[in-house]
Amino acid sequence: MKFATKLLLLALLTSCTSHDTSNQKVIPSKISSGDAYLENVRKAENSIALLVPVSGPHKEIGQNVLNACILGNQNSKMDIYVIDTNDYSDYLRQSSFPNLKAAVGPVFFQESHKFASIFQKVPLFALSNNVAANNGHIYACGLSPQEEIETVFRYLRENQLRSLTVFVPKGGFFKSVVAIIQKEAAKYNMDEENFNVVSYDSGTDLSEIAQNSNTQAIFSFEPVQSTKSDVFTLSSLALSNPEKWEGAIFAYADSEEQKEFIEEYKKVFHTAPTVISLAAYDMVKMINESSRTHREMFDENYQGTLGNFRIKKDQGIVRDLKMFKIEKAEKVEI
């Protein structure tokens, strides 16, 4: 199984015939601390460890991220060492990579601290969007709900929208997001009269509730139509089915680089990249630029597919998000 995983990954890395993948290396899952394979690793001048699932139930996510990193590492002298987070050696140590600049990944929040204990002396740019991953040398680099909600509340303040109702499906799936909204509402000094959380059962007609409400703004996790209130949601929900989210407002990170990258990705790999892949691409490009120009990775402004961003040691990634609205099934900046 482990040998097959290695062959699968080698085939993946060489399938992109129009791009040079010679500086992507596979770390076999079956290695020992004295394995001669690692001698070639030690010859690399600069390198990145990419922590993604390339086997198991989440291998498609890992492949999507890996594809993005191949594009992000074009024309680079930096090696990328791919480590399968689903099947890696017990002997894996950061000391195996003496010229390592950073680690990108893992994809899932619950794996972040496990790999941070292996890669202790370099930044670990986790692809999770859970800001709780920010800890020590771990930086959550996914597009987080907290970033989006903070931007939405700035929009509410600027447009003097002083009352908000949150529609929450019963079951607790969005509990952490609702907690962020409640925290921002408190900072905005919304009292009980102007801030309300409505829990509902499956099948409830939210549009009818919205029409009978006097609130100026609604935040919902399911499509809502209202002629009386502005409707807000998360970008991932609005963009997943824009036809159903007509009129919805959300915060998102957009850029010309994003459009160009998506076009190139589709042309090369004949599929679309995920938001996680956009974040991974930005991290690989940033690490390359930092290494090439000797700029710091932290507290510097970088341009990416998910907008301009800075990585702060005390709080992780900070992006310049913009507000968008779905109009005729397309996102339009407002």
LOFI-298191 format. One line per field, with one value per atom (N, C-alpha, C): y, x, z; residue in three letters; residue number from 1. Coordinates in steps of 0.2 Angstrom, whole numbers. Example, Ala and Ser with C-alpha at 12.3 -4.5 7.8 and 13.67 -1.06 7.14 Angstrom:
Y c(-28_-22_-16_-11_-5_0)
X c(66_62_66_64_68_64)
Z c(39_39_39_35_36_39)
kolza c(ALA_ALA_ALA_SER_SER_SER)
lumdren c(1_1_1_2_2_2)
// end
This chain:
Y c(-6_0_6_6_12_13_8_8_10_8_10_18_20_27_31_29_32_33_27_27_31_31_36_43_45_52_54_49_50_51_47_48_55_57_63_69_69_74_75_69_69_70_70_71_78_83_90_91_88_88_95_100_107_111_108_112_107_111_107_105_99_96_93_94_91_93_99_101_99_94_92_84_83_77_73_66_62_60_61_57_51_45_39_38_34_33_28_24_19_21_25_27_26_25_25_31_32_38_38_32_32_30_31_29_33_30_34_38_37_42_49_50_56_60_57_60_65_64_68_74_73_78_84_81_86_90_88_92_99_99_104_111_116_123_126_126_128_124_123_118_120_117_118_111_110_103_104_100_101_95_97_92_91_86_85_78_76_69_67_63_60_53_50_44_44_39_39_43_44_47_54_58_65_66_61_62_67_68_72_79_81_87_88_83_84_85_81_82_89_92_99_104_103_107_106_100_99_102_101_104_112_115_122_124_120_121_120_115_114_121_124_130_136_136_141_141_135_134_134_136_136_141_140_144_145_140_141_136_138_134_130_131_128_122_117_110_110_106_104_97_95_89_87_82_81_75_76_72_70_64_61_61_65_66_60_56_50_44_44_38_41_43_45_41_42_38_40_35_37_40_40_42_49_52_59_64_68_73_79_85_91_91_87_87_83_80_77_82_88_94_100_100_105_112_112_119_121_118_120_127_130_137_137_133_132_126_125_119_122_119_122_116_117_112_110_106_101_105_101_104_104_99_99_102_105_108_104_98_93_90_91_88_93_100_105_104_103_102_96_91_85_86_90_91_97_101_107_104_98_95_92_90_87_93_98_104_110_110_114_121_121_127_131_129_133_135_140_142_136_135_130_134_134_138_133_132_127_130_125_127_127_126_126_134_135_141_143_138_139_143_149_153_150_145_142_138_137_134_139_145_150_149_146_145_144_148_148_149_144_144_142_140_138_144_145_151_148_149_147_151_149_153_152_148_147_154_155_160_159_162_161_164_161_165_171_171_176_183_182_187_190_185_188_191_189_192_199_199_206_211_209_213_215_210_211_217_216_221_228_228_235_238_234_236_238_235_237_243_244_251_257_255_261_263_258_259_260_261_262_257_251_246_243_245_244_238_235_229_223_217_211_205_201_194_189_184_178_172_169_163_157_153_147_140_136_129_125_122_118_112_111_105_107_114_116_116_114_114_121_126_133_136_132_135_140_138_142_148_148_154_159_156_161_164_160_163_169_169_174_180_179_184_188_184_186_191_189_193_199_199_205_210_207_211_215_211_214_220_219_225_231_229_234_237_235_238_236_231_229_226_229_226_221_218_213_215_221_224_224_225_225_219_214_208_202_198_192_186_180_174_169_167_163_156_151_144_141_137_135_127_124_117_117_111_110_111_114_115_122_126_132_137_141_146_152_153_158_165_165_171_174_170_172_176_172_175_182_182_189_194_193_198_201_197_199_202_203_205_213_216_223_224_219_220_223_227_230_225_220_215_208_203_196_193_188_184_177_173_167_162_155_150_146_148_146_152_151_156_159_166_170_175_176_182_187_193_198_205_208_215_221_219_223_224_218_218_216_218_216_209_204_197_196_194_192_185_182_175_175_168_167_166_168_168_161_156_149_146_149_147_150_157_161_159_157_156_148_144_137_136_141_141_148_152_159_160_155_156_156_152_152_158_161_166_173_174_180_186_191_197_197_191_190_194_196_201_197_197_193_196_195_197_192_194_189_192_188_191_189_194_194_198_196_199_197_201_199_193_192_186_180_180_174_172_177_175_172_175_172_165_164_158_152_154_149_147_152_150_146_147_143_136_136_129_125_128_124_122_126_124_118_118_113_106_107_101_99_103_102_101_105_105_112_113_120_119_124_124_126_123_125_131_134_140_138_131_129_129_127_127_134_139_146_148_146_148_145_139_135_138_140_143_150_154_160_159_154_153_150_146_144_150_154_160_165_166_170_168_161_158_159_158_158_166_170_177_180_177_179_176_170_167_171_172_175_183_186_194_195_190_191_195_196_199_195_198_194_191_185_182_185_188_191_199_202_209_212_209_212_211_215_215_211_206_202_202_201_200_193_191_184_183_177_176_177_177_179_186_190_197_198_205_207_204_202_199_200_200_200_195_192_187_190_190_193_188_188_183_182_187_187_185_185_184_180_178_174_179_176_180_185_191_196_198_197_199_205_208_214_212_210_208_214_212_217_214_218_216_215_209_208_206_206_205_200_195_191_195_196_199_195_192_188_182_179_173_175_181_183_187_187_191_198_203_210_214_217_221_227_228_234_239)
X c(4_0_4_9_14_18_20_24_19_13_8_7_6_5_11_17_22_22_20_19_14_8_3_5_8_10_15_20_25_21_16_12_9_6_3_7_13_18_21_21_23_18_11_6_5_8_7_13_12_18_20_15_17_21_22_25_31_36_42_40_40_39_45_51_57_59_56_58_53_48_43_46_47_50_45_44_40_44_41_44_41_44_41_38_33_30_35_38_42_50_52_59_61_67_70_75_77_81_87_90_96_96_90_88_92_95_100_95_89_84_85_86_86_93_98_104_102_98_96_92_88_84_89_95_99_103_103_107_103_96_92_95_95_97_92_86_80_74_70_64_58_52_46_43_41_37_30_27_20_16_11_8_1_-1_-7_-9_-15_-18_-17_-13_-13_-15_-17_-20_-26_-30_-36_-42_-47_-53_-53_-48_-47_-42_-40_-35_-36_-43_-44_-43_-44_-43_-35_-31_-24_-21_-24_-22_-23_-29_-31_-26_-24_-19_-12_-10_-4_-3_-9_-9_-7_-11_-10_-2_1_7_12_11_15_15_9_9_13_12_15_22_25_32_36_32_35_41_46_52_55_55_58_64_69_74_73_67_65_62_64_61_55_50_44_44_44_44_37_34_27_26_23_22_14_13_6_4_-1_-3_-7_-9_-13_-9_-2_2_9_12_19_23_29_34_34_35_36_43_47_54_54_49_49_51_56_58_60_60_62_69_73_80_82_77_78_78_76_76_80_86_90_90_87_87_79_75_68_66_62_60_54_49_42_39_34_29_22_19_13_8_2_-2_-1_-5_-10_-16_-21_-27_-32_-32_-37_-34_-39_-37_-34_-38_-36_-29_-26_-19_-14_-15_-11_-5_-8_-3_1_-1_3_9_8_13_18_15_19_24_22_27_33_32_37_41_38_41_41_46_46_49_54_58_57_52_50_42_40_33_29_23_19_13_12_6_0_-4_-9_-15_-18_-23_-30_-30_-37_-39_-46_-49_-51_-49_-50_-45_-47_-41_-39_-42_-40_-33_-32_-25_-19_-20_-15_-12_-6_-3_5_9_16_18_21_23_18_12_6_2_1_-3_-8_-15_-20_-21_-21_-21_-27_-31_-38_-42_-46_-51_-56_-55_-59_-66_-71_-77_-76_-71_-70_-68_-64_-62_-68_-72_-78_-83_-84_-89_-87_-80_-78_-78_-77_-78_-86_-90_-97_-99_-97_-99_-96_-90_-88_-93_-95_-100_-106_-109_-115_-114_-108_-107_-107_-103_-102_-109_-113_-120_-126_-124_-128_-134_-132_-137_-136_-141_-140_-144_-148_-151_-150_-149_-147_-151_-153_-156_-152_-150_-147_-151_-152_-156_-151_-152_-148_-152_-150_-153_-152_-157_-156_-151_-147_-142_-135_-133_-127_-121_-123_-117_-113_-117_-114_-113_-113_-112_-106_-100_-94_-95_-98_-99_-104_-109_-114_-110_-106_-102_-98_-95_-91_-96_-102_-106_-109_-110_-112_-107_-100_-95_-94_-95_-95_-101_-106_-112_-111_-108_-106_-102_-97_-92_-95_-100_-104_-110_-110_-115_-122_-123_-130_-134_-139_-142_-147_-151_-156_-161_-163_-168_-166_-160_-157_-153_-152_-149_-153_-154_-159_-156_-156_-154_-160_-162_-168_-166_-168_-166_-173_-171_-177_-176_-182_-182_-181_-179_-178_-185_-185_-192_-195_-193_-195_-195_-200_-200_-197_-190_-186_-188_-190_-192_-198_-203_-209_-207_-203_-201_-197_-193_-189_-194_-199_-204_-208_-209_-213_-208_-202_-197_-196_-194_-192_-185_-181_-173_-171_-165_-162_-158_-155_-150_-152_-151_-151_-145_-143_-137_-140_-139_-142_-137_-138_-134_-138_-144_-148_-151_-153_-155_-162_-162_-167_-169_-175_-177_-181_-179_-182_-182_-188_-188_-187_-187_-186_-179_-175_-169_-163_-157_-151_-150_-148_-147_-139_-136_-129_-128_-122_-120_-113_-110_-103_-102_-96_-94_-95_-92_-92_-100_-104_-111_-114_-113_-116_-113_-106_-103_-104_-106_-107_-114_-118_-125_-127_-124_-126_-133_-136_-143_-148_-147_-151_-150_-144_-142_-143_-147_-148_-149_-145_-146_-142_-139_-135_-129_-127_-121_-116_-109_-104_-97_-93_-86_-82_-77_-73_-67_-62_-55_-55_-55_-54_-48_-46_-40_-40_-36_-34_-30_-26_-22_-26_-32_-36_-39_-41_-44_-39_-33_-28_-26_-25_-24_-29_-35_-41_-41_-40_-40_-34_-28_-22_-23_-26_-27_-32_-37_-42_-39_-35_-32_-27_-23_-18_-22_-26_-28_-36_-39_-46_-51_-50_-54_-53_-58_-57_-54_-50_-46_-51_-50_-54_-51_-55_-52_-46_-46_-40_-34_-35_-29_-27_-32_-29_-25_-27_-23_-16_-16_-9_-5_-8_-4_-1_-5_-2_3_3_8_15_14_20_23_19_22_25_22_25_32_32_38_44_42_47_49_45_47_51_49_53_60_61_67_72_68_72_74_70_71_74_74_76_71_65_60_58_55_53_46_44_38_32_35_30_30_24_23_25_24_25_19_18_12_14_9_10_4_4_-2_-3_-9_-11_-18_-19_-26_-32_-31_-36_-35_-33_-32_-25_-24_-18_-18_-12_-12_-5_-6_0_-1_5_5_8_4_6_8_13_15_10_7_2_-5_-6_-13_-14_-9_-10_-11_-14_-15_-20_-19_-24_-25_-31_-32_-36_-36_-40_-46_-51_-57_-62_-66_-70_-78_-82_-89_-92_-96_-99_-106_-110_-117_-118_-123_-124_-130_-128_-133_-133_-139_-139_-134_-134_-130_-122_-120_-113_-111_-105_-103_-101_-103_-102_-100_-94_-91_-96_-97_-101_-97)
Z c(0_0_0_4_5_-2_-5_-11_-17_-17_-22_-21_-15_-14_-17_-16_-19_-27_-30_-37_-39_-36_-37_-37_-32_-32_-37_-39_-44_-51_-52_-58_-58_-53_-52_-54_-51_-52_-59_-63_-69_-75_-72_-77_-80_-77_-79_-84_-90_-95_-97_-97_-99_-94_-88_-82_-80_-78_-75_-68_-66_-60_-56_-59_-57_-50_-47_-41_-36_-37_-33_-31_-25_-23_-18_-19_-15_-9_-3_3_4_3_4_11_12_19_22_19_22_22_27_27_34_35_42_43_49_51_47_45_41_34_31_24_20_15_10_6_5_1_4_10_13_11_9_7_1_-4_-9_-6_-1_2_5_8_12_7_0_-5_-7_-5_-8_-4_-8_-6_-1_-4_-1_-2_3_2_6_4_7_8_14_16_14_10_8_12_16_20_18_14_11_10_10_10_2_0_-7_-7_-2_-2_3_3_8_6_10_8_6_8_6_0_-3_-8_-14_-15_-21_-18_-12_-9_-9_-7_-8_-15_-20_-26_-29_-27_-29_-26_-20_-17_-20_-21_-24_-31_-35_-42_-41_-37_-36_-34_-30_-28_-33_-38_-44_-48_-49_-52_-48_-42_-38_-37_-39_-38_-45_-50_-57_-57_-61_-62_-55_-51_-44_-43_-39_-37_-31_-28_-22_-23_-19_-19_-15_-17_-13_-11_-5_-2_0_-4_-3_2_8_13_14_13_13_20_22_29_31_26_28_29_27_27_27_32_33_38_37_41_48_53_60_61_56_57_54_52_49_54_53_57_53_56_53_51_55_54_47_44_38_32_34_29_32_31_35_32_25_22_21_26_25_27_23_24_28_26_29_28_31_30_28_22_20_21_25_27_34_37_34_32_29_27_32_37_42_49_52_59_64_64_70_69_63_61_63_64_64_69_75_81_80_78_77_72_67_62_65_69_72_76_79_84_80_74_69_67_64_61_66_71_76_75_70_70_63_60_54_55_51_51_48_51_48_46_39_37_35_40_40_35_31_27_29_36_39_39_40_40_48_52_59_63_65_68_75_77_83_82_76_74_76_76_77_84_84_90_89_92_92_85_82_75_70_72_67_65_59_56_51_53_49_43_37_31_27_29_25_26_21_22_27_33_39_39_42_44_48_52_57_53_48_43_40_37_33_38_44_48_51_52_54_49_42_37_36_37_36_41_48_53_51_48_46_41_37_32_35_40_44_47_50_53_48_43_38_34_34_31_36_42_48_48_47_48_56_60_67_70_66_69_64_68_64_67_63_65_61_65_63_62_57_56_56_61_63_62_58_58_64_67_73_72_77_75_77_78_80_75_69_64_63_64_63_70_75_82_82_80_80_77_71_67_70_73_77_83_86_92_90_84_81_80_77_75_82_87_93_96_96_98_95_88_84_86_87_88_95_100_106_105_101_100_96_93_89_94_100_105_103_99_98_104_106_112_110_115_114_109_109_105_97_96_89_87_91_89_91_87_88_84_88_85_84_78_77_75_79_77_74_69_65_63_62_60_52_50_43_39_34_30_32_37_38_33_31_26_29_28_31_27_21_17_20_23_26_33_36_43_41_36_35_33_29_27_33_38_44_49_48_53_51_56_56_56_56_56_50_50_44_40_44_41_44_39_41_39_44_42_42_36_35_32_34_31_26_25_19_15_9_5_8_8_10_5_4_0_4_4_8_4_4_1_6_13_18_21_21_24_19_21_17_20_16_18_17_22_22_23_21_22_21_21_20_13_11_4_1_5_3_1_5_3_-3_-3_-9_-15_-15_-22_-24_-19_-21_-25_-24_-28_-29_-33_-34_-36_-40_-43_-37_-32_-26_-21_-21_-17_-20_-25_-28_-23_-23_-19_-12_-11_-5_-5_1_2_6_4_8_7_12_11_8_3_0_-2_-4_-6_-14_-17_-25_-27_-33_-36_-44_-48_-54_-54_-49_-49_-48_-45_-44_-50_-54_-61_-65_-66_-70_-68_-61_-58_-60_-59_-60_-68_-72_-79_-81_-78_-79_-76_-70_-67_-71_-73_-77_-84_-87_-93_-92_-87_-86_-83_-78_-75_-76_-80_-83_-77_-72_-66_-63_-58_-55_-48_-46_-39_-34_-28_-22_-19_-14_-10_-6_-4_0_-5_-11_-16_-17_-17_-18_-12_-6_0_-1_-3_-3_-9_-14_-20_-17_-14_-11_-6_-2_3_-1_-6_-9_-13_-16_-20_-15_-9_-4_-1_0_3_-3_-9_-14_-15_-15_-15_-9_-3_3_2_0_-1_-7_-12_-18_-16_-13_-12_-5_-1_6_10_8_12_18_23_29_26_29_28_32_38_42_42_43_43_37_31_25_21_16_12_6_4_-2_-6_-12_-16_-18_-17_-19_-22_-24_-27_-22_-16_-11_-8_-13_-11_-7_-6_-2_5_7_14_18_24_29_34_36_41_47_52_59_64_67_72_77_79_85_83_77_75_68_65_59_53_48_42_42_39_39_31_29_22_21_15_14_10_13_10_8_3_0_0_-1_0_-7_-8_-14_-14_-19_-19_-25_-25_-30_-34_-41_-45_-52_-53_-59_-59_-53_-52_-53_-53_-53_-47_-45_-39_-42_-38_-41_-35_-35_-30_-28_-22_-20_-16)
kolza c(MET_MET_MET_LYS_LYS_LYS_PHE_PHE_PHE_ALA_ALA_ALA_THR_THR_THR_LYS_LYS_LYS_LEU_LEU_LEU_LEU_LEU_LEU_LEU_LEU_LEU_LEU_LEU_LEU_ALA_ALA_ALA_LEU_LEU_LEU_LEU_LEU_LEU_THR_THR_THR_SER_SER_SER_CYS_CYS_CYS_THR_THR_THR_SER_SER_SER_HIS_HIS_HIS_ASP_ASP_ASP_THR_THR_THR_SER_SER_SER_ASN_ASN_ASN_GLN_GLN_GLN_LYS_LYS_LYS_VAL_VAL_VAL_ILE_ILE_ILE_PRO_PRO_PRO_SER_SER_SER_LYS_LYS_LYS_ILE_ILE_ILE_SER_SER_SER_SER_SER_SER_GLY_GLY_GLY_ASP_ASP_ASP_ALA_ALA_ALA_TYR_TYR_TYR_LEU_LEU_LEU_GLU_GLU_GLU_ASN_ASN_ASN_VAL_VAL_VAL_ARG_ARG_ARG_LYS_LYS_LYS_ALA_ALA_ALA_GLU_GLU_GLU_ASN_ASN_ASN_SER_SER_SER_ILE_ILE_ILE_ALA_ALA_ALA_LEU_LEU_LEU_LEU_LEU_LEU_VAL_VAL_VAL_PRO_PRO_PRO_VAL_VAL_VAL_SER_SER_SER_GLY_GLY_GLY_PRO_PRO_PRO_HIS_HIS_HIS_LYS_LYS_LYS_GLU_GLU_GLU_ILE_ILE_ILE_GLY_GLY_GLY_GLN_GLN_GLN_ASN_ASN_ASN_VAL_VAL_VAL_LEU_LEU_LEU_ASN_ASN_ASN_ALA_ALA_ALA_CYS_CYS_CYS_ILE_ILE_ILE_LEU_LEU_LEU_GLY_GLY_GLY_ASN_ASN_ASN_GLN_GLN_GLN_ASN_ASN_ASN_SER_SER_SER_LYS_LYS_LYS_MET_MET_MET_ASP_ASP_ASP_ILE_ILE_ILE_TYR_TYR_TYR_VAL_VAL_VAL_ILE_ILE_ILE_ASP_ASP_ASP_THR_THR_THR_ASN_ASN_ASN_ASP_ASP_ASP_TYR_TYR_TYR_SER_SER_SER_ASP_ASP_ASP_TYR_TYR_TYR_LEU_LEU_LEU_ARG_ARG_ARG_GLN_GLN_GLN_SER_SER_SER_SER_SER_SER_PHE_PHE_PHE_PRO_PRO_PRO_ASN_ASN_ASN_LEU_LEU_LEU_LYS_LYS_LYS_ALA_ALA_ALA_ALA_ALA_ALA_VAL_VAL_VAL_GLY_GLY_GLY_PRO_PRO_PRO_VAL_VAL_VAL_PHE_PHE_PHE_PHE_PHE_PHE_GLN_GLN_GLN_GLU_GLU_GLU_SER_SER_SER_HIS_HIS_HIS_LYS_LYS_LYS_PHE_PHE_PHE_ALA_ALA_ALA_SER_SER_SER_ILE_ILE_ILE_PHE_PHE_PHE_GLN_GLN_GLN_LYS_LYS_LYS_VAL_VAL_VAL_PRO_PRO_PRO_LEU_LEU_LEU_PHE_PHE_PHE_ALA_ALA_ALA_LEU_LEU_LEU_SER_SER_SER_ASN_ASN_ASN_ASN_ASN_ASN_VAL_VAL_VAL_ALA_ALA_ALA_ALA_ALA_ALA_ASN_ASN_ASN_ASN_ASN_ASN_GLY_GLY_GLY_HIS_HIS_HIS_ILE_ILE_ILE_TYR_TYR_TYR_ALA_ALA_ALA_CYS_CYS_CYS_GLY_GLY_GLY_LEU_LEU_LEU_SER_SER_SER_PRO_PRO_PRO_GLN_GLN_GLN_GLU_GLU_GLU_GLU_GLU_GLU_ILE_ILE_ILE_GLU_GLU_GLU_THR_THR_THR_VAL_VAL_VAL_PHE_PHE_PHE_ARG_ARG_ARG_TYR_TYR_TYR_LEU_LEU_LEU_ARG_ARG_ARG_GLU_GLU_GLU_ASN_ASN_ASN_GLN_GLN_GLN_LEU_LEU_LEU_ARG_ARG_ARG_SER_SER_SER_LEU_LEU_LEU_THR_THR_THR_VAL_VAL_VAL_PHE_PHE_PHE_VAL_VAL_VAL_PRO_PRO_PRO_LYS_LYS_LYS_GLY_GLY_GLY_GLY_GLY_GLY_PHE_PHE_PHE_PHE_PHE_PHE_LYS_LYS_LYS_SER_SER_SER_VAL_VAL_VAL_VAL_VAL_VAL_ALA_ALA_ALA_ILE_ILE_ILE_ILE_ILE_ILE_GLN_GLN_GLN_LYS_LYS_LYS_GLU_GLU_GLU_ALA_ALA_ALA_ALA_ALA_ALA_LYS_LYS_LYS_TYR_TYR_TYR_ASN_ASN_ASN_MET_MET_MET_ASP_ASP_ASP_GLU_GLU_GLU_GLU_GLU_GLU_ASN_ASN_ASN_PHE_PHE_PHE_ASN_ASN_ASN_VAL_VAL_VAL_VAL_VAL_VAL_SER_SER_SER_TYR_TYR_TYR_ASP_ASP_ASP_SER_SER_SER_GLY_GLY_GLY_THR_THR_THR_ASP_ASP_ASP_LEU_LEU_LEU_SER_SER_SER_GLU_GLU_GLU_ILE_ILE_ILE_ALA_ALA_ALA_GLN_GLN_GLN_ASN_ASN_ASN_SER_SER_SER_ASN_ASN_ASN_THR_THR_THR_GLN_GLN_GLN_ALA_ALA_ALA_ILE_ILE_ILE_PHE_PHE_PHE_SER_SER_SER_PHE_PHE_PHE_GLU_GLU_GLU_PRO_PRO_PRO_VAL_VAL_VAL_GLN_GLN_GLN_SER_SER_SER_THR_THR_THR_LYS_LYS_LYS_SER_SER_SER_ASP_ASP_ASP_VAL_VAL_VAL_PHE_PHE_PHE_THR_THR_THR_LEU_LEU_LEU_SER_SER_SER_SER_SER_SER_LEU_LEU_LEU_ALA_ALA_ALA_LEU_LEU_LEU_SER_SER_SER_ASN_ASN_ASN_PRO_PRO_PRO_GLU_GLU_GLU_LYS_LYS_LYS_TRP_TRP_TRP_GLU_GLU_GLU_GLY_GLY_GLY_ALA_ALA_ALA_ILE_ILE_ILE_PHE_PHE_PHE_ALA_ALA_ALA_TYR_TYR_TYR_ALA_ALA_ALA_ASP_ASP_ASP_SER_SER_SER_GLU_GLU_GLU_GLU_GLU_GLU_GLN_GLN_GLN_LYS_LYS_LYS_GLU_GLU_GLU_PHE_PHE_PHE_ILE_ILE_ILE_GLU_GLU_GLU_GLU_GLU_GLU_TYR_TYR_TYR_LYS_LYS_LYS_LYS_LYS_LYS_VAL_VAL_VAL_PHE_PHE_PHE_HIS_HIS_HIS_THR_THR_THR_ALA_ALA_ALA_PRO_PRO_PRO_THR_THR_THR_VAL_VAL_VAL_ILE_ILE_ILE_SER_SER_SER_LEU_LEU_LEU_ALA_ALA_ALA_ALA_ALA_ALA_TYR_TYR_TYR_ASP_ASP_ASP_MET_MET_MET_VAL_VAL_VAL_LYS_LYS_LYS_MET_MET_MET_ILE_ILE_ILE_ASN_ASN_ASN_GLU_GLU_GLU_SER_SER_SER_SER_SER_SER_ARG_ARG_ARG_THR_THR_THR_HIS_HIS_HIS_ARG_ARG_ARG_GLU_GLU_GLU_MET_MET_MET_PHE_PHE_PHE_ASP_ASP_ASP_GLU_GLU_GLU_ASN_ASN_ASN_TYR_TYR_TYR_GLN_GLN_GLN_GLY_GLY_GLY_THR_THR_THR_LEU_LEU_LEU_GLY_GLY_GLY_ASN_ASN_ASN_PHE_PHE_PHE_ARG_ARG_ARG_ILE_ILE_ILE_LYS_LYS_LYS_LYS_LYS_LYS_ASP_ASP_ASP_GLN_GLN_GLN_GLY_GLY_GLY_ILE_ILE_ILE_VAL_VAL_VAL_ARG_ARG_ARG_ASP_ASP_ASP_LEU_LEU_LEU_LYS_LYS_LYS_MET_MET_MET_PHE_PHE_PHE_LYS_LYS_LYS_ILE_ILE_ILE_GLU_GLU_GLU_LYS_LYS_LYS_ALA_ALA_ALA_GLU_GLU_GLU_LYS_LYS_LYS_VAL_VAL_VAL_GLU_GLU_GLU_ILE_ILE_ILE)
lumdren c(1_1_1_2_2_2_3_3_3_4_4_4_5_5_5_6_6_6_7_7_7_8_8_8_9_9_9_10_10_10_11_11_11_12_12_12_13_13_13_14_14_14_15_15_15_16_16_16_17_17_17_18_18_18_19_19_19_20_20_20_21_21_21_22_22_22_23_23_23_24_24_24_25_25_25_26_26_26_27_27_27_28_28_28_29_29_29_30_30_30_31_31_31_32_32_32_33_33_33_34_34_34_35_35_35_36_36_36_37_37_37_38_38_38_39_39_39_40_40_40_41_41_41_42_42_42_43_43_43_44_44_44_45_45_45_46_46_46_47_47_47_48_48_48_49_49_49_50_50_50_51_51_51_52_52_52_53_53_53_54_54_54_55_55_55_56_56_56_57_57_57_58_58_58_59_59_59_60_60_60_61_61_61_62_62_62_63_63_63_64_64_64_65_65_65_66_66_66_67_67_67_68_68_68_69_69_69_70_70_70_71_71_71_72_72_72_73_73_73_74_74_74_75_75_75_76_76_76_77_77_77_78_78_78_79_79_79_80_80_80_81_81_81_82_82_82_83_83_83_84_84_84_85_85_85_86_86_86_87_87_87_88_88_88_89_89_89_90_90_90_91_91_91_92_92_92_93_93_93_94_94_94_95_95_95_96_96_96_97_97_97_98_98_98_99_99_99_100_100_100_101_101_101_102_102_102_103_103_103_104_104_104_105_105_105_106_106_106_107_107_107_108_108_108_109_109_109_110_110_110_111_111_111_112_112_112_113_113_113_114_114_114_115_115_115_116_116_116_117_117_117_118_118_118_119_119_119_120_120_120_121_121_121_122_122_122_123_123_123_124_124_124_125_125_125_126_126_126_127_127_127_128_128_128_129_129_129_130_130_130_131_131_131_132_132_132_133_133_133_134_134_134_135_135_135_136_136_136_137_137_137_138_138_138_139_139_139_140_140_140_141_141_141_142_142_142_143_143_143_144_144_144_145_145_145_146_146_146_147_147_147_148_148_148_149_149_149_150_150_150_151_151_151_152_152_152_153_153_153_154_154_154_155_155_155_156_156_156_157_157_157_158_158_158_159_159_159_160_160_160_161_161_161_162_162_162_163_163_163_164_164_164_165_165_165_166_166_166_167_167_167_168_168_168_169_169_169_170_170_170_171_171_171_172_172_172_173_173_173_174_174_174_175_175_175_176_176_176_177_177_177_178_178_178_179_179_179_180_180_180_181_181_181_182_182_182_183_183_183_184_184_184_185_185_185_186_186_186_187_187_187_188_188_188_189_189_189_190_190_190_191_191_191_192_192_192_193_193_193_194_194_194_195_195_195_196_196_196_197_197_197_198_198_198_199_199_199_200_200_200_201_201_201_202_202_202_203_203_203_204_204_204_205_205_205_206_206_206_207_207_207_208_208_208_209_209_209_210_210_210_211_211_211_212_212_212_213_213_213_214_214_214_215_215_215_216_216_216_217_217_217_218_218_218_219_219_219_220_220_220_221_221_221_222_222_222_223_223_223_224_224_224_225_225_225_226_226_226_227_227_227_228_228_228_229_229_229_230_230_230_231_231_231_232_232_232_233_233_233_234_234_234_235_235_235_236_236_236_237_237_237_238_238_238_239_239_239_240_240_240_241_241_241_242_242_242_243_243_243_244_244_244_245_245_245_246_246_246_247_247_247_248_248_248_249_249_249_250_250_250_251_251_251_252_252_252_253_253_253_254_254_254_255_255_255_256_256_256_257_257_257_258_258_258_259_259_259_260_260_260_261_261_261_262_262_262_263_263_263_264_264_264_265_265_265_266_266_266_267_267_267_268_268_268_269_269_269_270_270_270_271_271_271_272_272_272_273_273_273_274_274_274_275_275_275_276_276_276_277_277_277_278_278_278_279_279_279_280_280_280_281_281_281_282_282_282_283_283_283_284_284_284_285_285_285_286_286_286_287_287_287_288_288_288_289_289_289_290_290_290_291_291_291_292_292_292_293_293_293_294_294_294_295_295_295_296_296_296_297_297_297_298_298_298_299_299_299_300_300_300_301_301_301_302_302_302_303_303_303_304_304_304_305_305_305_306_306_306_307_307_307_308_308_308_309_309_309_310_310_310_311_311_311_312_312_312_313_313_313_314_314_314_315_315_315_316_316_316_317_317_317_318_318_318_319_319_319_320_320_320_321_321_321_322_322_322_323_323_323_324_324_324_325_325_325_326_326_326_327_327_327_328_328_328_329_329_329_330_330_330_331_331_331_332_332_332_333_333_333_334_334_334)
// end
